């Protein structure tokens, strides 16, 4: 469950999945092939633990369900990698992770022995590490996303209390820190994954459940499922310490939470009253409360998750088990502009859809270095280097590759004394970090131009 990057979901060639009578999944002439964009996925947990793919544009199921058992039993979280390539699912009762190719809808890896009762997954800023919060192991497993191996563990130790259960997390896309709640308790922690320790703790609520950081990395929103008042806590995390701003009353039993790509809209899934709350983050006020329904069902959905599409237009919420044996379960779709439920992707009876993943995690706020080169590219001629870096760098360091020249200007000009190949390197820095890019240029020898001598004949 996390987020972002603009994309349109397109299915190159497939026929819709047919859901046959009696709850049997089947497909007709659907080839496994690489799609133009990643699919959405919903995990179900009833008599079978399955991952079901769907196309967001056609709103049709795609391919056969993937069996999550045994590692993925009791799917509790589903997260797409930042590049959209894979979906990772955490098995609450299976103590493992399932990895699925989001383009081809194929199982890639089963990761066992992750920890006791994994409840959440986050990817670090560069995407080369996955963090898995294990409630009963009271730690965070660190997984190499290239090898799918657990390479480290971060113990969660409170500086003040002994009753500690590692809960849901959200990663700050600027600092790379993790924000974690004490599972269904009142504490909020700041966790440094490099130092491998809890660096800050506050008593925030009563039954904290799910945090989400704004894409700008300046605010944190935390759902609180307290029976004394269901709220979303709002904190300022732009500095080195938590600053509590306010709390916003929402529906009954707020589980899931997500934030739009521009950070201006918050969605909250309220399980007990079957509603989705929309919150304007500029004004910190509730704009809509949407009562969900499943077509073909007379019972109330119990949404425990919600995720916003990469373009920010729609939110998707799984209905969970609506109660009656012959009633439909579905992924419910909300139009975020109108604040209305507009569609449902039907899954069949008693499927118990629990979590959904439809968009990549929030991109890092580190600089995205880039530059252009202009000029004659000859010895002794001024060569202009123009910075084109993204994410608003505040400083630049250039190495012109000849062992002599360097600059800290944003757009420097440099002349080479000798011909040859030179690797030019730019390191761009902003408050979130530094990133480097290199480009090779060819400097040619100075061209000498000889003009012909014309002799005039005398006569």
Rosetta blueprint (number, residue, H / E / L):
1 X L
2 X L
3 X L
4 X L
5 X L
6 X L
7 X L
8 X L
9 X L
10 X L
11 X L
12 X L
13 X L
14 X L
15 X L
16 X L
17 X L
18 X E
19 X E
20 X E
21 X L
22 X L
23 X L
24 X E
25 X E
26 X E
27 X L
28 X L
29 X L
30 X L
31 X L
32 X L
33 X L
34 X L
35 X L
36 X L
37 X L
38 X L
39 X L
40 X E
41 X E
42 X E
43 X E
44 X E
45 X E
46 X L
47 X L
48 X L
49 X E
50 X E
51 X E
52 X E
53 X E
54 X E
55 X E
56 X L
57 X L
58 X L
59 X L
60 X E
61 X E
62 X E
63 X E
64 X E
65 X E
66 X E
67 X E
68 X L
69 X L
70 X L
71 X L
72 X L
73 X L
74 X L
75 X E
76 X E
77 X E
78 X E
79 X E
80 X E
81 X L
82 X L
83 X L
84 X L
85 X L
86 X E
87 X E
88 X E
89 X E
90 X E
91 X E
92 X L
93 X L
94 X L
95 X L
96 X E
97 X E
98 X E
99 X E
100 X E
101 X E
102 X L
103 X L
104 X L
105 X L
106 X E
107 X E
108 X E
109 X E
110 X E
111 X E
112 X L
113 X L
114 X L
115 X L
116 X L
117 X L
118 X E
119 X E
120 X E
121 X E
122 X E
123 X E
124 X L
125 X L
126 X L
127 X L
128 X L
129 X E
130 X E
131 X E
132 X E
133 X E
134 X E
135 X L
136 X L
137 X L
138 X L
139 X E
140 X E
141 X E
142 X E
143 X E
144 X E
145 X L
146 X L
147 X L
148 X L
149 X E
150 X E
151 X E
152 X E
153 X E
154 X E
155 X E
156 X L
157 X L
158 X L
159 X L
160 X L
161 X L
162 X L
163 X L
164 X L
165 X L
166 X E
167 X E
168 X E
169 X E
170 X E
171 X E
172 X L
173 X L
174 X L
175 X L
176 X L
177 X L
178 X E
179 X E
180 X E
181 X E
182 X E
183 X L
184 X L
185 X L
186 X L
187 X E
188 X E
189 X E
190 X E
191 X E
192 X E
193 X L
194 X L
195 X L
196 X L
197 X E
198 X E
199 X E
200 X E
201 X E
202 X E
203 X E
204 X L
205 X L
206 X L
207 X L
208 X E
209 X E
210 X E
211 X E
212 X E
213 X E
214 X L
215 X L
216 X L
217 X L
218 X L
219 X E
220 X E
221 X E
222 X E
223 X E
224 X E
225 X L
226 X L
227 X L
228 X L
229 X L
230 X L
231 X E
232 X E
233 X E
234 X E
235 X E
236 X E
237 X L
238 X L
239 X L
240 X L
241 X L
242 X L
243 X E
244 X E
245 X E
246 X E
247 X E
248 X E
249 X E
250 X L
251 X L
252 X L
253 X L
254 X E
255 X E
256 X E
257 X E
258 X E
259 X E
260 X L
261 X L
262 X L
263 X L
264 X L
265 X E
266 X E
267 X E
268 X E
269 X E
270 X E
271 X L
272 X L
273 X L
274 X L
275 X E
276 X E
277 X E
278 X E
279 X E
280 X E
281 X L
282 X L
283 X L
284 X L
285 X E
286 X E
287 X E
288 X E
289 X E
290 X E
291 X E
292 X L
293 X L
294 X L
295 X L
296 X L
297 X L
298 X L
299 X L
300 X L
301 X L
302 X L
303 X L
304 X L
305 X L
306 X L
307 X E
308 X E
309 X L
310 X L
311 X L
312 X L
313 X L
314 X E
315 X E
316 X E
317 X E
318 X E
319 X L
320 X E
321 X L
322 X L
323 X L
324 X L
325 X L
326 X L
327 X L
328 X E
329 X E
330 X E
331 X E
332 X E
333 X E
334 X E
335 X E
336 X L
337 X L
338 X L
339 X L
340 X E
341 X E
342 X E
343 X E
344 X E
345 X E
346 X E
347 X E
348 X E
349 X E
350 X L
351 X L
352 X L
353 X E
354 X E
355 X E
356 X E
357 X E
358 X L
359 X L
360 X E
361 X L
362 X L
363 X L
364 X L
365 X L
366 X L
367 X L
368 X E
369 X L
370 X L
371 X E
372 X E
373 X E
374 X E
375 X L
376 X L
377 X L
378 X E
379 X L
380 X L
381 X L
382 X L
383 X E
384 X E
385 X E
386 X E
387 X E
388 X L
389 X L
390 X E
391 X L
392 X L
393 X L
394 X L
395 X E
396 X E
397 X E
398 X E
399 X E
400 X L
401 X L
402 X L
403 X L
404 X L
405 X L
406 X E
407 X E
408 X L
409 X L
410 X L
411 X L
412 X L
413 X E
414 X E
415 X L
416 X L
417 X L
418 X L
419 X L
420 X E
421 X E
422 X E
423 X E
424 X E
425 X E
426 X E
427 X E
428 X E
429 X E
430 X E
431 X L
432 X L
433 X E
434 X E
435 X E
436 X E
437 X E
438 X E
439 X E
440 X E
441 X E
442 X E
443 X E
444 X E
445 X L
446 X L
447 X L
448 X L
449 X L
450 X L
451 X L
452 X L
453 X L
454 X L
455 X L
456 X L
457 X L
458 X L
459 X L
